[in-house]
Amino acid sequence: MNDTLVLLGFSTTPLELLGFVLSVATVVLTILRNHWGWLFAIVSSATYGVVFFDARLYGDAGLQGVFIAASIWGWWQWLRGAEGKPLPVTRLSHTGRLASLLGWAVGFFALSAFLKACTDTDVPHMDGFLTAGSLLGQLLTAKKKIENWHTWIVVDILYVGLYIYKGLHLTAILYAVFVVLAVLGLRAWTHAAQDADMPVAEGAR
């Protein structure tokens, strides 16, 4: 059912290929600020949860469950999050940026310690760091904060190396595509705020 196959010279599986397609659709719809992207996010997260568990990336596998819950919340936020109206695109305040970095650091230490003590993963620190960063990116995306794209650029670049190491070559290509899409998303969201005649506001978290 999920046997290994070769695509364009890379070993993959049907589930990894399905996750690839759904994930690209998710990011493209997010760049366009289309709320249906959250539905694709839910399905792609469920798919990649299985892929990552099979690869012993337990932090990433567990993260997919959190992503599903966060995607449901994010969908609601985009539709109803600003006094019953769709959320505008804003920037974090200085305090919000510091709190985000602190939260990432705390999440990294907690998750890496847990993964090292309680699982047989061979990459507890990288898995923990990127899992914490992905949680932050998901939260900022749900709140339509422009800094979500900065977070995803850092996370996605590092994920490329991790997935090459784990032999998930198609997913590594996917995350290389994500880096490009995140740069495009950063530009699109910045322009969207400006085009709406609304300077990128400093929004408190």
N, C-alpha and C positions, 0 to 999 in steps of 0.2 A: 504493500500500500504506500509506504514511504521509502521505497528502496532508493539507493544512490543512483543518480544518473549524471551524465556528462553533458554540459551545455557550454558551447563556445570554448571548449577546452578546460572548463572548471567542473569539479565534482560538486554536486548539489543534491537536493531532494525536492520532491514536489511541494512539501510544506514550506521549505525555505524559499522556493521560487514564488509560491503564492504570497508569502509574507513580503517578499521583495516588491511585487506589483502593488499590493495594498498599501505598503508603506510609502511608496513614491506618490500614489494618489492622495494619501493623507497629507503629505507635506505640500504638494501643489495646491490642494484646496485650502490649506492653512495660509499659505502665501496670499491667496485670493480672498482670505477672510470669509470663506464659505463655511457655514456651520455644519454642513454635511461631512466635512472632513473628520469630525469627531466619530461618526459612525464607522468610517473606514479605520480610524485609529483603534476602535474597540475590537474589530475583527482581526486586524493585523497584530494587535497585542496578544490575542488569544492564540493565533498561529505561531508567533515567535516564542511564546511561552513554552510550547512543546519543543521547538527547535533548540532553544537555549538549555532546557533541562537535559536534553539528550547530549549536549556538548559540555555538560557539567559546569555551566555558567549559572550557578544557582541564584546569585544576586540578580542577574539580568532576568532569569526565569521568574523569580518572585516579583520583580519590578513590573512585569507585564500585568500581573493581577492588580497591582496598584494603579497602573496606567488605565486599566479598564474602568476602575472606580473613578479615577481622576478625569477620564474622558467624559463620563456621564455628567460629572460636576462641571467640567469645562463647557460642555454643550449647553447646559443650563445657564452658565455665566455669560456666554456669548449672546444668548437670546434674551435673558432676563436680569443680567447682572448689574445694570446701572439704573436703578429706580424704574424697573420694568421696561427699560429700553436696551438695545444692543450696546455692548461695551465699546467705548472709543479706544483708540490706540494711544497709550501714554508711556512715559518713561518712569522708572523708579526714582524716588527721592534719594538723596545722598545716604540717608539713614537706611532706606530700603536696600540699597546696594551693599552696604556694610552688613546688614542683617542676612542678606542672601549669601554672601561669602562665608559668614560665620556658620550659617546653617549647612552649607556645603561641607565645610571642614568638620563639623560635629558629625554629620551623617557619614562622612568618609571613615572617621575613626571608629564609630560605632559599628558600621556595616562590615568593615574589613576585619575587625576583631571577631565579630559573630561568624563570618564566613570562614575565618581561619580556625576557629575553635570547634565549629559545629558541622562543617561540610568537608568534603574531600577535594574541593577546588584547588587547582595549582596556581591560581592567580587571585588570591583574596584581596590584595591591596588595590590592584588595578580594577578589579570587579567592583569593589566597594566604592572607590573614587568615582567611577563612571556611573554606577547606580545612583549615588547621591546627587551627582551632577544632572542626571537625567530626571530625577524627581524635581529638582529645582527648575529645570527647563520646562517641564510639564506644568508646574505651578504658574510660572511666568507667562507661558502661552495661554493658559486658561484665563489669566487676568489681563491679557492683551498688552503685556509690557514688552517694549521693543528689546529690552535686554535678554529676552528669551533667545533671540537669534545669536547674541554673543555667546551665551551659554552653550547652545547647540553646536556652534562652530568648534569650540574647544573640545567638547565631548565627542563629536563625530570624528574629528581628526584622530583622536586617541583610539576610538573604537576601530578605525581602519586597521591599525597595527595589531590590536587585540584579536580581531577576527581572522586576520591572516595567520597569526600564531596558533589559533584554535582550529585552523583548517576550514573555516566558514568563508570560503573565497567569494562566493556570490554576495554574501552579506557584507563583506569588506568593500566590494564594489558599490553596493547600495549606500554604505555610509560615506564613501567618497563622493557619490552623487549628492548625498545629504549636505555635505560641506558646501558644494556649489549652490544648492537650493537655499541653504541658510543665508549665504551672502546675498542672494537675490531677494530672499524674504526680508532681510534687514533693510535693504534699499527700498523695497516696495512698501513696507510698513512706515518707514520714515516719510516717504513721499505721500502716503495716504493721509497721514496726520497733517502734513503741510497743505495738501490739496483741499482738505476739509476746512481750510482757513482756521485751523486750530493748532497753534504751535505745540510741539511735543511737550506736553505738560509734565511738571514734576508731581507725580501722584504718590501719595503716602500708601504704604502697604497696610 
